[in-house]
Amino acid sequence: MSSLTDTTYTLSSSCQCRHCDTCSLGTEDLLCSECGAETRDLGDCDSFCYDYKLEWIESDLEDFCKANACDHIRLEGSRMGWQSRSGYKVIEATRKELLESLIFSGEWSLDFKREGESFTIRRSSHDEPMGAYFTIKPATKEEFNA
């Protein structure tokens, strides 16, 4: 397996778009990473902050699948829902399939983290205040042909 770039980001059902008036940088941070100035809430979401994260997810999945020579992934979950269930699902390794497996109607937040060969997601919601945890692994041919 090749070395993958470490990434960490959050995708949320609520807009978090902010703007730095000093250097005109769009961000989600309270302080601008470019100049350190305080940023302001845009109040009206243009979905830019959401859209570029969708591209990050797609890029991370592509890199993960190239490194693991897979086109299907096994999404293993634990502490899911108010009953804290565990399970797994084998899906095609696309952003659409992944998000359809993780997102539901309501408020949620997904924390994506890729460190080396590890690719994990923490989902927070009303029913999962301490977080549900998901691990992405390459699926075997037997799993996605079943």
Phi, psi and omega in degrees: 000137180278164180285132180252150178287134178288135178221150175215129177199163182237134173247131186227156177283350177248142183291140178230025182292131179227165182220138175264115180288336182290313183239006176064029179271134172274138185202179171243355184277151177291328176244138181295130179286343181276310186240351178085359180287157176290140179259164179242148177290132181287336178075328179237111186283128174263005179066008179301315182296330178283315184297317182290334176288329175299322177294322178297316179301313180299316179296316179298317179296317179299314179298317180298315182289324176295316181293331183253005181049054180225155173237001173231148179236157175254116180261106182262128182237148175219156181059037183274133176070181182290343178266001176055050183277164177234155177173185178214162178216134176262124184225162172295142185279069176233155178301318181300311181296319181296311182293325176297332179278338186254330188264145177221171179290125182131189180269137181205165176216134180243120177258110180269138179215124175236119179232113181057241181270354183268134178227109184232160178222136174246124179253130175245141178200180178304318182275354181226059185297332177267357176095140168262145184242137181231140176239133177262127178228155176293137177275146175279160178301323180297323182291315183272354174264355183288000000 
